[in-house]
Amino acid sequence: MTRLRKISKSCEYFLYRTQVIILLIFFLFSFKSGSAQKAVGDTALHHSPTLASVLSAVVPGAGQVYNKKYWKLPIIYGLGGYLTYAVLHDNTEYNRFKTAYLYATDGDPNTVDEFNGEIPDKQLQYYKDAYRHQRDLNIIGIMAIYVMNIVDASVDAHFFDYDISDDLSLKITPANSENMALGLSVKLTLR
């Protein structure tokens, strides 16, 4: 029975791990990246969002390097590497439990699964399905990181030359009204 508990704990760990990875993915790409300011008289070339997207599509992270957002590179490769490891591990466990389930349910007393019949057929099927599900979720996570990598490179390239000036102002004044109503007027100046 201890082997069954060990497997159950392992399955719970992988479910938890996937949830943490998904949160990290959303956390990573929710950062508002600071854009490079173009100085007056700067002759820097215009950053092409298309080129950044193509670079990131061909080599994940290359668009971030093109946009000079080097700090994003280890995050992209760290998450991608971790999810790749998780896919390989979950696929190995899935094949292990699939084989054990097939041996347990084939009706032939000469074939014995690796657990020697200690784990019931329903449990073998549950673990087989759980690891397949985890593997599939991790593959979706890899694809999501890949797509977000491309989108992030494109958005950063769009904002690379965006001038963020300190001359922003917000003025709130009482509204002038002919019929004596109370109100406020808001004026936002962007220069």
N, C-alpha and C positions, 0 to 999 in steps of 0.2 A: 504494500500500500504506500510505502514511502516513495517509490518510484513514480506513482500516480500523482502524489502531492508535488514532487519536484517538477513534473511536467506541467502541472496546473500553475505553479508559481512562475515557471518560465513563460507560459502563455500570457499570464497577467502582466508580466514585465514587458513583453513585446507590445501588448495593447497600450500600456502606459507610455512606452517609448515613442510609438507612432503619434500619440496625442501631443507629446512634447515637441516632436519634430515639426508637426503642422503649426503649432503655436510659434516656434522659432522662425518658420518660413514667413508667416504673416508679420511677425515682429521685425524681421530683417527688411522687408520691402515696404513697411509703413514709415520708415525713417524718411524725413524730408531732407534730402541731401542738399548741402550748401552748394550753390553754383559758383563757378569761378567768375569774378568780376573782371570786366574788360576795362582796362585803364584808358584814359583819354589819350588818343594818339597811338594806341596799341595796334600793331600790325598783325596780330594773331589771325590765323586762318579761321574761317567759319567752320564749325564742327558740323559734319553731316550726320543727321539722325539715321539715314539709310545706311551709311557706311558703318556706323556704330552697331546697328541691328545685324547687318551681315556678318561683321566680325564676331559678334556674340553668338550668332547662329552657327558659324563654322567652328569657333573655339570658344566655349563658354568662358566668360570673364574677359575676353579680349576687348569687348566694347567698353567695359569699365576701365580697362587700362587706357584705351584710346581717349576716354573722357577724363582721365587722370583721377579716377576714384579707386585708387589702389587698395584702400582698406576693405572694399567689398570682395575682393578676389579670394582671400582665405575663407570668408564666410560661404561663398558660393561653392568652392571646392570642398570645404569641410562638410557642409550639408550633403552635397552630392556624393562624396566618398562614404559618409556614414550611411546614407540611404542605399547605396550600392552594396555595402557590406550587409545591411539588413536584408536586402532582397536575396543575396546569395545564401545567407543563413536560413531565412524563412523557406527558401526553395529546397534546401537540403532537408530541413525538418519535415516539410510537406511530403517530399518523396519518401522519407523514412516512414512516416505514418501511413502514407498511401500503400506502400508495399506491405506493411504490417496488417493493414485493414484487408487488403486483397488476400493475403495468406490466411487471415482469421476467418474470412467469409467464403472461402472457395469450397468448403465442404470436404476437402481431402484431409484426412487425419495425418498424412505423412508430411504435409507442409506446416511448419510451425513458425509463427512470427518471432521477431527478435525479443519480444517481451515474454515469450513462453506462455502466452495465454493469461498473464497476470492482469492485463488491462482488458476490460470488456469491449465488445465490438462497437457499442455506441460511443464509448470514450475515444476509441481509435478514430472513428469517423468524425467526432467533434474536433479533435486535435488536427486531423488532416484538413478539415474545412477551415479551422481557425488560422493555421499557418498559410493556407492558400489565400485567405482573405487578407492577412497581414502582408504577404508578398505583393498582392495586387495593389494594396494601399500604398506601399512603398514605391512601387513602380509609378503610380499616379503622382506621388510626391516628387520623384525625379523629373517627371515631365513638367510638373508645375514649376519647379526651380528653373528648369531650362527655359520655359516660356517667360517667366518673370525676369530672368536674366536678360533676355532679349528686349522686353518691354522697358526694363529699367535703363538699359543702355540707350535706347531710343529717347526716352524722356530726359535723361541727363544730357544727351547731346542737344536736344531742343533748348534746354536751359543753360547750356554752357556759356553762351554769349549774352545771356540776359543780364542787363544792367540793373543792379539793385542799388538805388540811390538812397542816401540818408535824408533826402528832401521829401519826406512824406508828411502830410499834415492832416489832422482831423479837427474840424472846428464845429462846436455845438453852440448854437445861439437860439434865443427865443424867436419863434416864428412871428412874422408880421401878418396879422390877419385883419381884414376889413370888418368882419362881423364879431369882433371881440372874443374869439375862441382862443383857448390856451393851446400851445403846441411848441414843439421844438423843431429846429431846422438842422440838418446835418450836412456838412460840406466836406467831401474828401478830395484832397488835391494830390495828384500823382504827377510828378515831373520827371 
